[in-house]
Amino acid sequence: MFEIALYEPEIPPNTGNIMRLCANTGCRLHLIHPLGFKLDEKSLRRAGLDYRDAATVSEYTHFAEFIAKMKDKNLFALTTKGTQNYSHAKFKPGDVLLFGPETRGLPTEVLDNITTQNKLRLPMLEDSRSLNLSNTVAIVSYEALRQQGFEGLG
């Protein structure tokens, strides 16, 4: 339904939680290297439980490879630098939701590939830095799924 992309994720339990979310929603997960962990790490398995095999996961050696693969898709980036509230975006099946690494977010060279209106943010208190990555992915992906009437989900 939707493509969830993690750019250089650093924390295994977050990625495990996102794998679980993808396995339960039909979203596909894209991991853009380098990763801050090995995909077989115990903490990743624990967070993802037995969902690793149920999720569709693709890996890319670098961002350019990922962009080439997604060239025909609408790409949204979640960033604290975004000006549009995520809930105002109009999501369609097949859209890509791109999230940055936990400690630094998406770099400028990645954000330069995204149109201004597709740079989204979650509302937070003014002095807040960011929300947890897996929480942010869940919030935004469920908004995208809600806009589709949760089609295919019971």
C-alpha positions as CSV (number, residue, x, y, z in Angstrom):
1,M,0.0,0.0,0.0
2,F,2.6,2.6,1.1
3,E,6.4,2.6,1.0
4,I,8.1,3.3,4.3
5,A,11.7,4.3,3.9
6,L,14.3,4.6,6.6
7,Y,17.4,6.5,5.7
8,E,20.4,5.2,7.7
9,P,18.4,4.0,10.8
10,E,20.6,3.7,13.9
11,I,18.5,2.0,16.6
12,P,17.6,-1.7,16.1
13,P,14.4,-1.7,18.3
14,N,12.9,1.2,16.3
15,T,13.5,-0.6,13.0
16,G,12.1,-3.8,14.6
17,N,8.9,-2.0,15.6
18,I,8.6,-0.5,12.1
19,M,9.0,-3.9,10.5
20,R,6.2,-5.1,12.8
21,L,4.0,-2.2,11.7
22,C,4.7,-2.9,8.0
23,A,3.9,-6.6,8.4
24,N,0.6,-5.7,10.0
25,T,-0.4,-3.0,7.5
26,G,0.9,-4.2,4.2
27,C,3.3,-1.3,3.9
28,R,6.7,-2.2,2.4
29,L,9.9,-1.2,4.3
30,H,13.0,0.2,2.5
31,L,16.3,0.4,4.4
32,I,18.9,2.8,3.1
33,H,22.4,1.9,4.2
34,P,24.6,2.3,6.1
35,L,22.5,0.9,9.0
36,G,23.7,1.5,12.6
37,F,23.2,-2.2,13.3
38,K,23.1,-5.7,11.7
39,L,19.7,-6.9,10.6
40,D,20.2,-10.1,12.6
41,E,20.8,-8.3,15.9
42,K,19.0,-9.7,18.9
43,S,17.4,-6.4,19.8
44,L,15.9,-6.0,16.3
45,R,14.5,-9.5,16.5
46,R,13.0,-8.9,19.9
47,A,11.3,-5.6,18.8
48,G,10.1,-7.2,15.6
49,L,9.2,-10.5,17.3
50,D,8.4,-13.0,14.5
51,Y,7.3,-10.3,12.0
52,R,10.7,-10.0,10.2
53,D,9.7,-12.7,7.7
54,A,6.2,-11.3,7.3
55,A,7.4,-7.8,6.3
56,T,8.5,-7.0,2.8
57,V,11.9,-5.4,3.3
58,S,14.3,-4.0,0.6
59,E,17.8,-2.7,1.2
60,Y,19.8,-0.1,-0.7
61,T,23.5,0.5,-0.5
62,H,23.0,4.3,-0.8
63,F,20.4,7.0,-1.3
64,A,21.0,7.4,-5.0
65,E,20.1,3.7,-5.6
66,F,16.9,4.2,-3.6
67,I,15.9,7.3,-5.5
68,A,16.5,5.6,-8.8
69,K,14.2,2.8,-7.7
70,M,11.5,5.2,-6.5
71,K,11.7,7.7,-9.4
72,D,8.1,7.3,-10.4
73,K,6.6,7.6,-6.9
74,N,5.5,10.6,-4.9
75,L,8.0,11.1,-2.1
76,F,7.2,12.7,1.3
77,A,9.9,13.4,3.8
78,L,9.3,13.8,7.5
79,T,11.5,16.5,9.0
80,T,11.5,19.1,11.7
81,K,12.4,21.5,8.9
82,G,9.1,20.9,7.1
83,T,6.5,23.5,7.0
84,Q,3.4,21.4,6.2
85,N,1.6,19.5,8.9
86,Y,1.6,15.8,8.0
87,S,-2.2,15.6,8.3
88,H,-2.7,18.2,5.6
89,A,-0.9,16.1,3.0
90,K,-3.0,14.1,0.5
91,F,-1.5,10.6,0.5
92,K,-2.2,8.0,-2.3
93,P,-1.3,4.3,-2.4
94,G,2.2,3.8,-3.5
95,D,3.5,7.0,-2.0
96,V,6.9,6.9,-0.2
97,L,7.2,8.1,3.4
98,L,10.9,8.8,4.1
99,F,12.3,9.1,7.6
100,G,15.8,10.0,8.8
101,P,18.1,8.6,11.4
102,E,17.2,9.0,15.0
103,T,20.0,11.2,16.1
104,R,20.3,13.7,13.2
105,G,17.3,13.5,10.9
106,L,17.5,13.8,7.1
107,P,20.5,15.6,5.8
108,T,20.2,18.6,3.5
109,E,21.5,16.7,0.5
110,V,18.5,14.3,0.9
111,L,16.0,17.0,1.6
112,D,17.1,18.8,-1.6
113,N,15.5,15.9,-3.5
114,I,12.0,16.6,-2.0
115,T,9.6,19.3,-3.0
116,T,8.8,21.9,-0.4
117,Q,5.2,20.9,-0.1
118,N,6.3,17.2,0.5
119,K,8.5,18.1,3.5
120,L,6.2,17.3,6.3
121,R,6.4,17.8,10.1
122,L,4.5,16.6,13.1
123,P,3.2,19.3,15.4
124,M,5.1,19.6,18.7
125,L,5.8,22.1,21.3
126,E,8.1,24.8,20.0
127,D,11.2,23.8,22.0
128,S,10.8,20.1,21.2
129,R,13.5,18.4,19.1
130,S,11.7,15.3,17.7
131,L,9.5,12.3,18.5
132,N,10.7,8.7,18.5
133,L,11.3,7.3,15.0
134,S,8.9,4.3,15.3
135,N,6.2,6.5,16.8
136,T,6.5,9.0,14.0
137,V,6.4,6.3,11.4
138,A,3.2,4.8,13.0
139,I,1.5,8.3,13.2
140,V,2.2,9.2,9.6
141,S,1.6,5.8,8.1
142,Y,-1.8,5.4,9.9
143,E,-2.8,8.9,8.6
144,A,-2.0,7.8,5.1
145,L,-3.9,4.5,5.7
146,R,-6.9,6.4,7.2
147,Q,-7.1,8.6,4.1
148,Q,-7.5,5.4,2.1
149,G,-10.3,4.2,4.4
150,F,-7.9,1.5,5.8
151,E,-8.6,-0.5,2.6
152,G,-7.6,-4.1,3.0
153,L,-7.3,-3.8,6.8
154,G,-9.8,-5.4,9.1
